[in-house]
Amino acid sequence: MKETVIQFGEGNFLRGFFNYFLHVMNEKGLYDGKAVVVQPRAGGKCALLNAQDCKYNLYLRGTEKGEIKKEHHLIESISRCIDPYKYFDEYISLADNPDLRFVVSNTTEAGIAFDESCNFDDRPCTSFPGKLTQLLYKRYKNGMKGFVFLPTELIDGNGDALKKCVLQYVDLWKLEEGFIRWINEENTFLNTLVDRIVTGYPNDETAVLHPEDKYLDTAEIFHLWVIEGNFENELPLKKAGFNVVWADDAKPYKKIKVRILNGAHTSLVALSLLSGIETVGEAMNDEASYAFLQRAMNDEILPTIGDSEESRSFAESVFDRFRNPFIQHKWRSIALNSVSKFSVRVLPTLLEYKEQKGEYPKCLTLSLAALIYFYKNDTPEDNEAVAEKIKKGSIPEILSDTSLWQADLSELTEIIDNYYEKIKTQGAKETVKWILSE
């Protein structure tokens, strides 16, 4: 089978996401191609993957409409893995293969970054965009067509950001104008949005599954890939049955994901921890917490962002994902940097609700009061200056501090004072029950 995809990243996510898609498309006879994987960082796991012929087991597990669902796949969609730090010539020779059409990447959010210390003659450049520019230049010199880029890094406009970095290297290395034209005319950089929890190697289950498979991967059933553009005729993801959206603009989908999925996490995290609830699954099995999230979602979040069939369907999937018994998602992990998360994920909904309804939403406002109480009375993991401001500040000072929220929330002082006092005197769990009775 031909190599048709260059994949930067050998980690759990792509193996539980894109390589799975590629495997199924091949199995169904809809596609004929494998991915050649490039290890983006020194000290990666290419050797381990090659040692098992780049085959590995993938388990997908979760709930759909309340029912447990499990799938097992032996993934065979990777041809080989190249460590460019040891085998640079093998890496750069990928530019000579006319069958290679797509470039997929997941190098973490920090991967798409310009590092001016990279030189054109490095073998290889340390940065991902630097390595990519080296490869693209050889492709250009060969007089060949470029690629379609599908980055999955979790940053806004990931395709645009990757192209910008490449052009920065062209400028830094003083490469010719013809190369710039070729990048612009022969290559397509697509912005994408991905959503799937990939839980990786299950250390506690190896005896039950495949102890010989060092690259075994696990993930939830749910997945979403929104891609700005349309190459379905070449990469038939939708035809294969995947939840893939070829769109003109990914921003509306990102809004739905951030406000619903991430907003649900952030609005419940402090209340859960203050109630002694350690995981998301425990919260879904707690009557008051579950009812609180339902009301926040149905009465406050969905009506504010637009209660469409699409947003409601996504909201229903969130409850399924939160109930997934195979994922032990700890609230302590979710609580990391909660102030900045709240300002992006929950506060816009809270303020827009007030603008639309003329009053503040009770559940989301209580979640803000709980967040402040948590930061004052627990040990939050956050920027030291942020944590200190909330720990030492009065509620009026905290709410008026625009550096914390990117908005002046002084108008909420009386409400937050009231909710804060109830949490202090009655406890978080009883305060949740009280708000539900209102």
N, C-alpha and C positions, 0 to 999 in steps of 0.2 A: 504494500500500500504506500502511496506517495506521501511525502512530507509536504503539507500544505499550510501549516501554521507554525510560526515561531512563538514560543511561549516563554516570557520572562517571569520566572517564579515557579519553584517546585513545591511550594508549601501546601498546607492543608486546604486552603480555600479554593484555589483553582482546581485541585484534584477532586474536590467535592462539588464543584460547580461546572466550570467549562469542560474539563476532561470527561466528566460524566455526560454532558450534552453531546460532545463529539463522539463518544463511545456509542451512545444510543442512535445517533444519526447514522453512523456506520452500520450498526446492527440492523437497522431498518432499511438499509439500501438507499438511503436518501443522500448520502455523502460518501466520498471515497478519499479519505485523507487522515493523516495523523499529525500530532504536534511534536515538534522537536523542542525540548525544554532547555532554556538557558538559565544557569544558576546566577542570579543577580549579585550575590555577595560572596566574598571569600569565606571558606569554611562552611559551605552549604552541604546539602545531602545528595548531590548528584551520584556519587559513587555508590551509595546505599541503594538508590533507585535503579541504577544500571545493573547492580548485582542481582536483582530479581527481574531482569529483562523489562523493566519499566511497567510491570503488571502489579496491580494491587487490588485488594478487596475494598469495596465501599458499601457501607450500611446506611440506608436512609430510614429514619424512624421518627414518628410523630403522631399527631392526631389530626384527623380531618372530620369536621362536623361531629366531634366528640368521640369518634371511633379510632382505636389504635391501628396504625398502618406501618408495615415494615417492608423494606425492599433490600435485596442483596444483589450486587453487581460485581463481576470481575472485570475491572476496567483495563482495556488494552488499546487505548487511544494515544499513548505516548510511544514514539519510536525510539528515542534515546535522550539522554540528558548530557549537556555539555557544560563543563566547568571552564569558563573562558580564562580564569586565572592560571590554569594549568595547560589548557589546550586552546590558546588564542587563535591559532591558524585554523583549527577546526571550526571555531565560532565564526570567524570573519568569512570563511568560505560559504557560509549560508547565503551570502549575497549573490553567489553564482547560480543558485538553484531557481530556475524559472517557475517551478511549481508552487513555490511559497507565495501565498497571497495575503494571509491575515497575520497580524501581530497582536497577541493578547498578553496582558501584563497584570500582575499584582505584586507590587514591590513595597507595600505598605504606603500610608499617606505621605511618609517622608521620602519615598522613592522617587517621586517626580519632583526633582529639585536640581537647580543649577549649581554646580560646584566649579568655581573658576580655577581651582588648582588642577583640574583635569587637563591633560595635554593630548593633542591629536595622536602622538606617537606612543602613548601609553599602551601596554599590552596586558589587560585592557584598561580603559578608564574606570575609575571606581564607581562613578555615578551611573545609574541606569540610562538617563538620556544621553550621557557621554558615550557609553557603549553603543547605543542605538545610532548616534550620529556617525560613528566610525563605520558601522555596518551599512548605513544608508549611503555614505560617500562612495564606498566600493560598488554598491549597486548602481549608483549614478554613473560611475566611471565605466561600468560594464555596458551602459546604454540600455538597461533593462527597465521594465515598469516598476513602480513603487508598490506600496502595501496599503491595506486597510487596517487601521489601528483601532483596537477595542480595549482600551485600558479599563481596569475595574477598581483602581485605587479610589478610596472614599474621600475624594475632594471635589469641590464644585468645578464643573467644566474640565474634567480630567483629560479629555482629548485635546482641548485648547491649550491646557497647561503643558502637556507633553510636547506639543508642536512648538510652543514658545521657547521651551528649554532647548530643543534641537536647534532652533534658529539662533539662540544665544551662543551656542557652541560654534555655529557657522561664523558668526561675527567674531568670537574670541579667537578662533583659529584662522581667521581671514581667508576663508574658502571662497571660491569664485561665485559670481552672480548666477552662472548657469545652474549651479547646484541649488541655489535658493529657488529658482524658477521650477526646477525639477521637483523639489519638495512640495511646492505649492500646487503644481499641476498634475503630478503623477501619484500623489499620496493623499489619502483621506483619513483625517483624524476625527474619530467619532467620540462625542461625550456619552458616557453611559452611567447608569445607576443600577447597583446590584443589591440584592437582599436575600440572604440565606445564612442561617447560623450553621457553621461548620465546626463541629466539636472536636475533630481530629482523632488522634490515636487514643483508644479507650484503655488506659492502663489497667483498670480494674476488671476488664472483661477478656483479656487476651487468651486465657485458658479456654473460655467458652467459644471464642471466635477462631482466630487464626494466629497462634503464637509464632509461627514461622514468618509471618508477613510483617516486616518492620515498617512498612509504609501504609498499613491499614488505616482507613479514614472513615469517619462517621459524620453525618449531617442530618439536619431536620428535613422533613418532606417538603415543606414550603420553599419556593424559590420565585424570584422575580428578577428580570433583566430588562431594563428600559434602555433603548439605544436610539440616539438621535441620528436618523438616516434609515436606509432600507436596502439591505443586501440579502434579503430572504431568498432571492433567486440563486445566490451562490452559497449561502449558509442557511439551509432550511430549518431553522430552529422552531418556528411556529408549526410548520408541517409535521415536525417530529413530536409535537404535543406539548412543548414547553411554554411556560408562562413568560413569554418574551413579547415585548411591545416595541415595534419599530415606530418611532415617533418623530414629529418635527421638533418637539421641544420636551426635554425631560423635566423641566422645572415644576410643572403641575404635579407630576408623579412624586417628585422629591418632597413637595409640600405635604402630600398625603402621607408619605412614609414618616417624615419628621414629626408632623403634628399628631398622627395617630399612634404609630408604633413607639417611636422614641418619646413622644409626649405622654403616653400611657405609663411607660417605665418611670419617667422623671416625676410625674405627678403622684406616683404611689410609693416611691422609694423611701422618703423620710418617714412617712406614716407607717410603713411596714417595719422599718428598723426600730422606730420608737414603740411599736407594738410587740416587739420580740419575734417578728416573722423574718426568717433568714433567707428564704428563696422565693422566687416568683411563683413556683408551683405551690408552695405553702399558702401564699396569698390567694391563689385561685381556689384553694380548698377552705379558705376562711370566709364564712358567710358575709361578714361586714365588709371585708376588703373587696371581695368579689362584687358586692352590691355597689360599693363606692365607685369602683372602676366602671361598672356598667352605667351608672348615672353620669359620671364625668364624660364618658364616651358618647352616650346617646343624647344627653340633654345639653351638653356644653361644647364638646369638641366637634362632633359631626355637624350640628346646626350652624356652627360658626364658619367652618371651612367649606361648607357646601355639602349637604346630605344627598349625594348622588349615589347611583347604584354601584359605581366603582369604589367610592370611599366607604360605603357600608360593607361591601364585600371584603374590602381590605381589613376593616375593623373586625369583622367576624373571624377572619383568618388570624388576627392578632390574639384573640381569646383562645383559639385552638393552639397557637404556638406557645402561649403562656402556660397552657395546661400540659404541655409535652412532658411526659414522665421520664423521658430519656435525657432531658437537659436539666441539670441542677444549676440554674442561673442564680448566683448569689447577689442579694441586694447590696452587699458591701462593695462588690465589684462595680455594679451599676452606679453606685453613689459617687464614684470618682468624679471630681470637678463638677459637682451638681449645680453650682451657681451659674456657671457659663452655660451648662446644658439647659437649665430652667429658662434662661433669658432667650434661648433660641427655640426650644421645643414647646414650651408651655406659655410663656408670657405673651407672645403674639396672639395666641388664642384667647387668653384672659382679657387682653385689652380690646381685641376686636369684638368679643362678646359684649363688653361694656358699651362699646360704640353702637352696636346693633340693638341691644336690648335695654340700654339705659341703666343697667345695674351690673354688679360684678358677679361672675359665676361662683356659687358657693363652694363646690368641690375643688376647683382649681385654686381658688383663693385660700382655702384651708391647706392645700398642699404647699403653698408659699409660706404660710405661718408655720407649718410643720418643718419645712426646710430651715427656716431661721431658728426654730427651737432646737433642731438637731445640731446645727452648727454651733449653737451656744452651749449645748449640754453634752455633746458627744465628742468624738475625735475624728472629724471629717478629713478625708484625703483631698486636698485642694491646694491651690496656690497659697503660700504662707500669708501673703498680704491680704488676700481675700478672706481667708479663714479668720485672721486677726481682726479685721474690720467688723465682721459679724459677731465675733466672740465678745468684743469690748464695746461695740456701739449700742446705742439705744435703738428701739424700733423706728422712731422717726428719722434718726441718722442713717440707719441701714436702708430704709425705703427711699430716701431722698438722694442716695449716693448713685449717681448715674454711671460711675465707673463699674459698679457691680451689675447693673441691669440694663444699661444703655437706655434708660428712661427714668424719669422722676416719678416714683410711685407713692409720693406723699399722701395722695388722696385716699390711699388704702389704709392709712395709719390706724384709724379707729377700728376698722374691721379686723385687721391683723392683730391689734392689741387684744381684742375680744377673743379671737380664736386661740391666740397664744396662751392666754390666761386659762382657757378651758383645757388645753393640752396639759398645762402645768398642774392644774388642780384635779382634773378627772382622768388624765392619761389619754394617750392617742387613740386607743381602741374605743373608749367610751365617747370620745369627741367625734369619731367617725360615725358611730351609731346616732349621736345627737344630730349631726348634719343631715343624715339620711332621714331623720324624722321630721326635719324642718319642711 
